[in-house]
Amino acid sequence: MIKRFVLIAVFLLTSCGKQMVALDPFDASCPQVQIIRNDAYLTQYVKYKEAFQINLSGYEGYCHYEEGVGRYKAVIRPIFTIKRLRPSDETDVRFSYYTETVKGPPEYLGKKTYFANAKIGLNDREVIYKGSTASVYIPSVIADDYDVNLGLWISPEEKLYNQRTFDINYRYYDKE
């Protein structure tokens, strides 16, 4: 009985180890994920007041071969830091983020948008939120310049405001 359990455990570990590869910038089988700094932070307004600051602070991910489709896939889960800038009764923070490939074979190029609805407690000033996973198909042979860009979807008005304020770490909450 114990031998069977050990054999099953070894089989499961070896099968998972062959299919999933961590997203490592030095690993040739996975693309590099580039966080676009101009699209990595956003100050959101609620009722014409700066209410939340959303910062794309990192990601988790892995690559694997999807047998049903016969392609490699990168699975990326972005990590956001959300700060409450002013006291308010808002607890929902809605925003969008994207993955984009701009170089490589034409069938692998494109931009895909994902929607997020983060919750922040009434008394919380900052939370770490992990977005839903984004899947990006990747070519079987990756060129040196094949990257996956990751960023927040920002409206033109919000982008203009971001350019005026740069990448400021607001501390409004402490002043009120």
ZAZA-38729 format. One record per residue: x, y, z of N, C-alpha, C in turn; residue number from 1. Coordinates in pm, 1 decimal. Layout:
R     n_c1     n_c2     n_c3    ca_c1    ca_c2    ca_c3     c_c1     c_c2     c_c3 resi
R        X        Y        Z        X        Y        Z        X        Y        Z  NUM
...
% end
This chain:
R     n_c1     n_c2     n_c3    ca_c1    ca_c2    ca_c3     c_c1     c_c2     c_c3 resi
R     82.4   -119.8      0.0      0.0      0.0      0.0     87.0    126.5      0.0    1
R    188.4    128.2     85.1    275.9    244.7     92.7    355.2    259.9    -36.5    2
R    398.4    145.8    -94.4    474.6    151.2   -218.6    390.1    212.3   -330.3    3
R    262.5    174.8   -335.9    174.5    232.3   -437.5    159.9    383.0   -420.0    4
R    142.9    424.5   -295.5    129.5    567.3   -266.5    254.9    642.8   -309.6    5
R    372.9    589.3   -278.5    498.1    653.0   -316.2    511.1    658.8   -468.0    6
R    475.6    549.4   -537.7    483.2    549.3   -683.2    389.4    652.2   -745.9    7
R    268.4    663.2   -693.0    172.3    761.3   -744.5    223.8    902.9   -719.8    8
R    277.2    927.5   -600.2    330.2   1060.0   -567.7    446.4   1096.1   -659.6    9
R    537.6   1001.6   -682.7    651.4   1027.2   -771.9    602.5   1053.3   -914.1   10
R    506.2    976.3   -960.6    450.7    995.6  -1095.1    388.5   1134.1  -1109.4   11
R    308.5   1175.2  -1010.4    244.8   1306.8  -1017.0    347.5   1419.1  -1015.3   12
R    448.6   1405.6   -931.9    550.5   1510.2   -924.0    630.2   1521.3  -1053.5   13
R    665.8   1408.1  -1111.3    743.8   1414.3  -1235.2    659.2   1462.8  -1351.8   14
R    531.8   1426.4  -1358.2    448.6   1472.8  -1469.4    423.6   1622.1  -1460.4   15
R    402.6   1675.6  -1339.7    383.1   1819.8  -1325.3    512.1   1894.5  -1353.8   16
R    623.0   1838.3  -1312.3    751.4   1903.9  -1332.1    786.5   1918.8  -1478.6   17
R    741.0   1830.6  -1564.5    773.5   1838.5  -1705.5    685.5   1938.6  -1780.0   18
R    564.8   1963.6  -1731.7    471.5   2047.2  -1806.3    477.5   2194.4  -1766.9   19
R    510.0   2226.2  -1644.4    504.5   2364.5  -1599.9    644.9   2417.9  -1574.8   20
R    670.7   2535.5  -1626.4    799.4   2599.9  -1609.9    772.6   2739.8  -1556.7   21
R    842.5   2778.6  -1452.7    822.0   2912.3  -1396.0    861.0   3018.2  -1497.9   22
R    792.2   3132.1  -1494.2    827.3   3242.8  -1583.1    956.7   3304.6  -1532.3   23
R   1065.0   3263.4  -1591.2   1197.0   3307.1  -1551.4   1256.2   3384.3  -1668.1   24
R   1303.7   3508.2  -1646.7   1355.6   3585.7  -1758.9   1477.5   3521.8  -1824.8   25
R   1541.1   3428.0  -1757.3   1658.2   3362.7  -1814.6   1624.4   3226.2  -1873.6   26
R   1498.9   3185.7  -1869.1   1455.4   3057.9  -1922.7   1417.2   3077.9  -2069.1   27
R   1479.4   3001.8  -2158.4   1456.8   3020.1  -2302.0   1319.8   2971.6  -2346.7   28
R   1250.8   2889.2  -2266.6   1122.2   2835.0  -2310.0   1004.7   2926.2  -2274.5   29
R   1027.3   3031.3  -2198.8    921.0   3124.8  -2160.0    956.7   3265.7  -2205.6   30
R    856.4   3342.9  -2245.0    885.1   3481.9  -2282.1    909.2   3566.1  -2157.2   31
R    972.3   3679.4  -2177.8    988.9   3773.7  -2067.9    861.2   3855.7  -2055.3   32
R    821.9   3885.5  -1933.6    707.1   3971.5  -1909.4    760.8   4109.3  -1874.9   33
R    718.5   4207.8  -1952.0    763.3   4345.3  -1932.8    647.4   4426.6  -1875.6   34
R    667.0   4483.8  -1757.3    566.5   4574.0  -1701.4    595.5   4712.7  -1757.1   35
R    499.9   4764.7  -1832.6    516.4   4895.2  -1896.4    494.1   5002.9  -1789.6   36
R    600.3   5074.3  -1753.5    594.4   5168.4  -1640.8    491.2   5278.8  -1662.8   37
R    477.3   5330.2  -1784.8    377.3   5435.5  -1808.3    235.1   5384.9  -1788.3   38
R    215.5   5253.9  -1797.1     83.0   5195.0  -1777.5     75.6   5111.4  -1650.1   39
R    162.4   5137.0  -1554.9    167.7   5053.4  -1435.9    108.7   5119.9  -1311.6   40
R     67.1   5243.7  -1322.5      5.7   5309.0  -1207.0   -107.8   5398.4  -1254.8   41
R   -204.8   5413.3  -1167.8   -325.5   5485.4  -1204.1   -384.4   5548.2  -1079.0   42
R   -422.3   5674.6  -1089.0   -496.1   5740.6   -981.7   -640.7   5746.8  -1025.8   43
R   -727.7   5682.8   -949.3   -868.8   5676.2   -984.9   -948.5   5780.2   -907.0   44
R  -1042.2   5840.4   -976.6  -1129.1   5941.4   -916.4  -1265.2   5881.3   -884.1   45
R  -1321.0   5923.6   -770.7  -1458.1   5891.6   -735.2  -1520.4   6022.5   -689.6   46
R  -1626.7   6064.0   -754.2  -1694.5   6191.2   -722.6  -1596.1   6308.7   -727.7   47
R  -1514.1   6311.3   -831.9  -1420.2   6419.3   -859.3  -1310.4   6435.8   -754.4   48
R  -1284.2   6334.1   -675.1  -1175.1   6337.5   -578.3  -1086.6   6216.3   -600.4   49
R   -957.6   6235.2   -581.0   -865.1   6123.3   -592.7   -896.8   6024.2   -481.5   50
R   -938.9   5905.8   -518.5   -983.5   5809.2   -419.0   -887.3   5691.5   -402.8   51
R   -836.6   5638.3   -513.6   -752.1   5518.9   -507.2   -631.8   5533.9   -598.7   52
R   -522.6   5476.2   -557.6   -405.7   5464.7   -643.1   -381.4   5316.0   -665.7   53
R   -376.1   5275.7   -791.4   -355.7   5136.0   -828.2   -218.0   5126.0   -891.6   54
R   -137.5   5033.4   -841.4     -1.9   5016.8   -890.6     18.9   4870.3   -927.4   55
R     56.1   4844.5  -1051.1     90.8   4709.5  -1094.7    231.3   4681.8  -1042.6   56
R    241.6   4602.0   -936.9    368.7   4587.0   -867.0    444.7   4460.5   -902.8   57
R    383.3   4366.6   -973.1    454.1   4243.9  -1010.1    359.4   4143.5  -1072.5   58
R    406.8   4018.6  -1081.2    324.7   3912.7  -1139.4    377.0   3777.8  -1093.3   59
R    292.1   3678.3  -1105.7    328.7   3538.5  -1087.9    296.0   3469.5  -1219.0   60
R    363.3   3359.8  -1248.9    328.4   3292.1  -1372.1    409.8   3168.2  -1398.3   61
R    369.5   3100.4  -1501.9    438.6   2980.1  -1545.7    405.0   2955.6  -1692.0   62
R    480.1   2866.6  -1754.5    454.6   2825.9  -1892.4    426.1   2676.6  -1894.7   63
R    344.0   2634.6  -1989.6    318.0   2491.6  -2005.9    271.1   2465.7  -2148.7   64
R    276.4   2339.1  -2185.3    231.4   2297.6  -2317.7     87.1   2250.9  -2305.8   65
R     -1.3   2307.9  -2386.2   -142.7   2271.1  -2383.3   -167.0   2168.6  -2493.8   66
R   -186.5   2045.6  -2452.5   -195.7   1934.6  -2547.1   -315.4   1945.4  -2641.1   67
R   -431.3   1987.3  -2592.2   -551.4   1994.3  -2674.5   -535.7   2087.2  -2793.7   68
R   -461.0   2195.2  -2776.4   -441.7   2294.5  -2881.2   -309.3   2272.0  -2953.8   69
R   -216.2   2207.3  -2886.1    -85.3   2183.7  -2945.5      3.7   2306.1  -2945.9   70
R    -11.3   2392.5  -2846.2     67.8   2515.3  -2836.7    117.6   2534.8  -2694.0   71
R    224.0   2615.6  -2684.2    273.3   2656.5  -2553.7    192.2   2776.3  -2506.7   72
R    177.3   2786.8  -2376.8     98.5   2895.2  -2320.6    169.7   2950.2  -2196.8   73
R    171.6   3082.3  -2186.1    218.9   3149.6  -2065.4     95.6   3190.6  -1985.6   74
R     95.0   3159.4  -1857.1    -14.5   3197.3  -1768.9     42.5   3299.8  -1671.2   75
R    -14.2   3420.6  -1674.6     39.4   3533.4  -1598.0    -68.6   3584.6  -1503.8   76
R    -33.5   3602.4  -1378.1   -127.2   3656.9  -1279.0    -67.6   3785.4  -1221.8   77
R   -121.5   3901.3  -1260.3    -65.8   4028.2  -1212.2    -96.7   4051.7  -1064.7   78
R     -7.4   4125.6  -1000.1    -23.2   4161.0   -858.9    -29.1   4312.9   -850.1   79
R   -132.1   4363.0   -783.9   -154.7   4506.4   -772.0   -149.3   4549.4   -626.3   80
R    -98.4   4669.5   -603.6   -107.7   4734.6   -473.1   -210.4   4845.8   -489.5   81
R   -315.0   4840.6   -408.5   -421.7   4940.9   -416.8   -421.8   5020.2   -286.9   82
R   -409.5   5152.7   -300.0   -406.7   5240.8   -183.1   -531.3   5328.3   -182.2   83
R   -588.5   5342.2    -66.1   -699.4   5436.3    -47.0   -635.6   5571.6    -17.1   84
R   -670.5   5673.3    -96.2   -609.4   5804.6    -79.7   -686.9   5895.3     14.2   85
R   -816.9   5875.6     21.9   -902.1   5958.5    109.0  -1004.3   5869.3    178.3   86
R  -1048.7   5907.8    295.4  -1156.1   5830.8    359.3  -1282.6   5838.4    274.0   87
R  -1345.9   5723.3    252.5  -1470.5   5720.2    177.1  -1542.9   5590.7    208.2   88
R  -1667.1   5581.4    160.9  -1744.9   5459.9    183.7  -1734.6   5364.1     64.8   89
R  -1647.4   5392.0    -30.7  -1627.1   5305.3   -147.0  -1543.6   5183.6   -106.7   90
R  -1589.8   5066.2   -146.2  -1513.3   4943.8   -119.0  -1478.9   4867.7   -246.5   91
R  -1542.4   4902.0   -358.5  -1513.4   4836.6   -486.1  -1418.7   4923.6   -567.5   92
R  -1313.4   4861.5   -616.6  -1219.8   4930.4   -704.6  -1219.3   4852.4   -835.5   93
R  -1273.7   4913.6   -939.9  -1283.5   4847.4  -1069.7  -1181.2   4908.1  -1165.3   94
R  -1110.4   4821.8  -1233.5  -1012.1   4867.2  -1330.0   -986.2   4754.9  -1429.1   95
R   -909.0   4784.9  -1532.8   -876.1   4686.4  -1635.7   -725.4   4682.1  -1654.9   96
R   -678.6   4566.8  -1699.5   -537.4   4552.3  -1732.4   -526.8   4472.3  -1861.3   97
R   -407.8   4470.4  -1920.2   -392.6   4406.1  -2050.0   -263.1   4325.6  -2057.4   98
R   -262.7   4232.6  -2152.0   -140.4   4167.5  -2197.5   -130.0   4198.6  -2346.5   99
R     -7.6   4215.5  -2393.1     11.9   4251.3  -2533.0    143.9   4193.9  -2583.3  100
R    139.7   4139.0  -2702.6    261.6   4098.3  -2771.2    272.5   4182.3  -2897.3  101
R    388.7   4242.1  -2918.1    405.1   4333.5  -3031.1    508.1   4285.5  -3132.5  102
R    586.4   4183.1  -3098.7    686.0   4128.9  -3190.8    669.8   3978.5  -3195.6  103
R    704.8   3922.3  -3309.1    696.1   3777.5  -3322.4    609.8   3739.5  -3440.8  104
R    578.9   3609.9  -3452.6    493.9   3564.4  -3563.4    356.2   3631.6  -3557.1  105
R    298.8   3668.5  -3672.7    171.6   3742.7  -3676.2     56.9   3675.1  -3600.1  106
R     50.7   3542.9  -3600.7    -60.5   3474.8  -3533.8    -51.0   3481.9  -3380.6  107
R     61.4   3530.2  -3328.9     78.1   3540.8  -3183.6     71.7   3685.4  -3134.6  108
R     49.9   3779.7  -3224.8     47.9   3920.5  -3187.0    -91.9   3961.9  -3142.8  109
R    -97.4   4060.7  -3054.5   -227.3   4114.0  -3016.3   -230.1   4163.0  -2872.9  110
R   -342.4   4223.0  -2840.0   -364.1   4280.7  -2708.0   -495.6   4227.5  -2654.8  111
R   -495.5   4186.2  -2529.1   -616.9   4135.0  -2466.9   -638.2   4207.6  -2334.2  112
R   -761.4   4249.2  -2310.4   -796.0   4323.9  -2189.3   -867.3   4232.7  -2090.4  113
R   -835.0   4251.4  -1962.9   -896.1   4175.9  -1853.3   -954.4   4275.8  -1754.0  114
R  -1065.4   4238.7  -1692.4  -1133.1   4327.6  -1599.3  -1113.3   4278.4  -1456.9  115
R  -1099.7   4374.0  -1364.3  -1077.6   4340.2  -1223.7  -1175.6   4417.8  -1137.0  116
R  -1219.0   4354.3  -1030.7  -1304.5   4418.3   -931.1  -1247.4   4383.2   -794.7  117
R  -1161.5   4469.5   -743.4  -1095.8   4446.2   -615.7  -1181.3   4503.8   -503.5  118
R  -1171.9   4442.4   -389.2  -1242.0   4491.1   -269.7  -1138.5   4547.3   -173.0  119
R  -1170.6   4661.8   -115.2  -1086.1   4720.4    -11.8  -1177.0   4756.1    104.9  120
R  -1141.4   4708.7    220.9  -1224.5   4732.0    339.0  -1237.3   4880.2    371.2  121
R  -1343.4   4916.0    439.6  -1366.6   5056.9    474.4  -1252.2   5114.4    556.2  122
R  -1189.9   5034.1    639.1  -1082.5   5082.3    724.9   -943.5   5050.3    671.1  123
R   -937.2   4984.4    556.0   -807.3   4949.9    498.4   -752.2   5067.2    419.1  124
R   -623.5   5091.6    435.7   -557.3   5196.0    357.7   -486.3   5138.6    236.4  125
R   -448.5   5009.9    243.3   -375.3   4949.2    133.9   -402.0   4799.7    132.4  126
R   -419.6   4745.1     13.6   -436.5   4600.8     -2.3   -351.9   4553.5   -120.0  127
R   -314.2   4427.6   -114.7   -248.8   4361.1   -226.8   -357.4   4277.2   -293.7  128
R   -373.7   4295.5   -422.9   -477.5   4225.3   -497.7   -412.4   4149.0   -611.7  129
R   -445.2   4021.2   -623.3   -397.5   3939.9   -734.6   -510.1   3927.9   -835.8  130
R   -483.4   3972.9   -956.5   -583.2   3969.0  -1062.3   -605.9   3827.5  -1111.9  131
R   -705.2   3812.0  -1198.0   -728.2   3680.4  -1257.4   -617.1   3651.1  -1357.3  132
R   -597.2   3524.3  -1384.1   -485.9   3485.8  -1470.5   -512.2   3525.5  -1615.4  133
R   -406.6   3566.0  -1680.6   -409.6   3600.1  -1822.3   -332.1   3492.1  -1897.0  134
R   -390.5   3440.6  -2003.8   -326.1   3336.3  -2083.5   -279.6   3393.8  -2216.0  135
R   -155.1   3365.0  -2250.3    -97.6   3413.7  -2374.9    -31.4   3295.4  -2444.3  136
R    -77.1   3264.5  -2566.2    -11.3   3159.3  -2643.7    122.6   3210.5  -2693.4  137
R    222.2   3123.0  -2690.1    357.2   3162.0  -2729.5    408.8   3064.8  -2835.3  138
R    494.9   3113.0  -2924.4    549.2   3023.8  -3026.9    637.7   2916.0  -2964.7  139
R    650.5   2803.3  -3034.1    732.4   2694.0  -2980.5    880.0   2731.3  -2978.4  140
R    923.6   2814.0  -3070.7   1060.9   2864.8  -3069.8   1051.8   3014.6  -3045.9  141
R   1103.9   3059.1  -2932.1   1091.5   3199.4  -2893.9   1213.8   3276.1  -2941.7  142
R   1189.1   3385.5  -3011.4   1297.8   3474.3  -3052.9   1343.9   3556.3  -2932.6  143
R   1461.7   3615.0  -2944.3   1517.6   3692.3  -2832.7   1429.9   3810.6  -2793.8  144
R   1357.8   3866.6  -2889.2   1279.8   3986.4  -2860.5   1130.4   3958.0  -2841.6  145
R   1092.5   3833.4  -2816.7    951.3   3801.9  -2795.0    918.5   3825.4  -2648.1  146
R    846.8   3932.2  -2620.8    808.9   3969.3  -2484.8    657.9   3977.6  -2475.2  147
R    608.5   3965.8  -2353.3    467.7   3989.7  -2324.8    462.1   4115.7  -2239.6  148
R    397.9   4220.0  -2291.0    381.7   4343.9  -2215.1    261.6   4330.9  -2123.9  149
R    272.9   4387.6  -2004.2    166.9   4382.5  -1904.0    148.4   4523.5  -1849.8  150
R     24.2   4570.0  -1843.7     -1.0   4704.8  -1793.0   -147.0   4725.9  -1760.2  151
R   -175.0   4838.4  -1698.1   -312.3   4879.5  -1668.8   -370.9   4944.7  -1792.5  152
R   -498.8   4920.0  -1818.0   -567.4   4991.3  -1925.4   -604.2   5126.7  -1866.9  153
R   -554.6   5232.8  -1929.9   -571.4   5368.3  -1877.3   -634.6   5454.6  -1986.4  154
R   -739.4   5527.6  -1950.3   -805.2   5615.4  -2047.6   -711.0   5731.1  -2083.6  155
R   -735.1   5797.5  -2195.1   -648.8   5911.4  -2233.0   -645.6   6021.6  -2126.4  156
R   -759.3   6047.9  -2061.4   -762.8   6150.1  -1956.6   -679.5   6108.1  -1836.2  157
R   -691.0   5979.7  -1797.9   -612.6   5930.3  -1684.3   -463.3   5929.5  -1718.2  158
R   -431.3   5896.4  -1841.7   -290.5   5895.5  -1884.3   -232.4   6035.9  -1878.4  159
R   -310.0   6135.9  -1921.4   -265.1   6274.8  -1914.6   -240.7   6314.4  -1768.9  160
R   -331.7   6275.8  -1679.9   -313.6   6306.2  -1537.6   -189.7   6235.8  -1482.7  161
R   -169.0   6109.8  -1520.2    -49.4   6036.8  -1476.0     78.2   6107.6  -1520.5  162
R     78.3   6161.5  -1642.7    197.8   6228.6  -1693.3    224.6   6357.9  -1618.2  163
R    120.9   6420.9  -1567.2    139.0   6543.6  -1489.0    191.4   6513.5  -1349.4  164
R    146.4   6403.8  -1292.4    183.4   6373.9  -1153.6    299.6   6277.1  -1142.9  165
R    342.6   6221.3  -1252.9    448.4   6121.5  -1257.8    408.3   6000.8  -1173.6  166
R    502.8   5939.9  -1108.3    479.0   5817.4  -1031.7    487.3   5852.3   -882.9  167
R    393.9   5930.9   -836.3    398.1   5982.7   -699.9    334.8   5883.3   -604.1  168
R    396.6   5865.9   -489.3    340.9   5781.9   -384.6    258.6   5872.4   -293.2  169
R    130.9   5886.3   -325.4     44.4   5977.3   -250.7     26.5   5933.6   -106.0  170
R     14.4   6032.9    -17.7    -13.7   6006.2    123.2   -128.5   6096.9    171.3  171
R   -227.0   6119.8     84.1   -338.5   6207.1    118.0   -410.0   6161.6    243.5  172
R   -426.5   6033.6    256.7   -504.8   5978.9    367.3   -451.3   6026.4    501.1  173
R   -319.8   6038.9    513.2   -257.8   6078.7    638.6   -285.8   6225.8    672.2  174
R   -318.2   6308.6    571.0   -338.5   6452.0    595.5   -477.5   6483.0    650.7  175
R   -573.1   6396.0    628.0   -711.1   6427.6    669.1   -745.5   6364.0    800.3  176
% end
